[in-house]
Amino acid sequence: CYVEMLEVLREEQGHQRPRAMTPREFEARLEEAGVPTTQVRRLTRLFEQVRYGNKRLGKEEERQAVVALTSIVRFCRGTV
């Protein structure tokens, strides 16, 4: 879901995460741009748990990731 979020933000809003930018730095940039803070933060935390914490997500966390991504996609496409 995090990778899909990056793609949607790049394609729909022109926000692209530079390689040298951490997920948290990108999160801060998105929040400044007005992208839904709660959803970006939730998806970023889940991504960090998997990527850096070597954690496997459970069904509830997967559901939360999908809900967050859906909200971000709707925002980007102006269908909120």
For each residue, the residues with C-beta under 8 A, 3 or more apart:
1: 4 5 43 46 47 65 66 68 69
2: 5 6 23 43 44 46 47 65
3: 6 7
4: 1 7 8 69
5: 1 2 8 9 40 43 68 69 72
6: 2 3 9 10 16 17
7: 3 4 10 11
8: 4 5 11 12 13 69 72 73 76
9: 5 6 12 13 15 16 30 35 72 76
10: 6 7 13 14 15 16
11: 7 8
12: 8 9 73 76 77
13: 8 9 10 33 35 76
14: 10
15: 9 10 29 30 33 35
16: 6 9 10
17: 6 21 23 26
18: 21
19:
20:
21: 17 18 25 26 29
22: 25 26
23: 2 17 26 27 44 47 48 51
24: 27 28 44 48
25: 21 22 28 29
26: 17 21 22 23 29 30 44
27: 23 24 30 31 40 41 44
28: 24 25 31 32
29: 15 21 25 26 32 33
30: 9 15 26 27 33 35 40
31: 27 28 34 35 37 40 41
32: 28 29
33: 13 15 29 30
34: 31
35: 9 13 15 30 31 39 40 72 75 76
36: 39 40 71 72 75
37: 31 40 41
38: 41 42
39: 35 36 42 43 67 68 69 71 72 75
40: 5 27 30 31 35 36 37 43 44 68 72
41: 27 31 37 38 44 45
42: 38 39 45 46 64 65 68
43: 1 2 5 39 40 46 47 65 68 69 72
44: 2 23 24 26 27 40 41 47 48
45: 41 42 48 49
46: 1 2 42 43 49 50 57 61 64 65 68
47: 1 2 23 43 44 50 51
48: 23 24 44 45 51 52 53
49: 45 46 52 53 55 57 61
50: 46 47 53 54 55 56 57
51: 23 47 48
52: 48 49
53: 48 49 50
54: 50
55: 49 50
56: 50
57: 46 49 50 61 62 65
58: 61 62
59: 62 63
60: 63 64
61: 46 49 57 58 64 65
62: 57 58 59 65 66
63: 59 60 66 67
64: 42 46 60 61 67 68
65: 1 2 42 43 46 57 61 62 68 69
66: 1 62 63 69 70
67: 39 63 64 70 71
68: 1 5 39 40 42 43 46 64 65 71 72
69: 1 4 5 8 39 43 65 66 72 73
70: 66 67 73 74
71: 36 39 67 68 74 75 80
72: 5 8 9 35 36 39 40 43 68 69 75 76
73: 8 12 69 70 76 77
74: 70 71 77 79 80
75: 35 36 39 71 72 78 80
76: 8 9 12 13 35 72 73
77: 12 73 74
78: 75
79: 74
80: 71 74 75
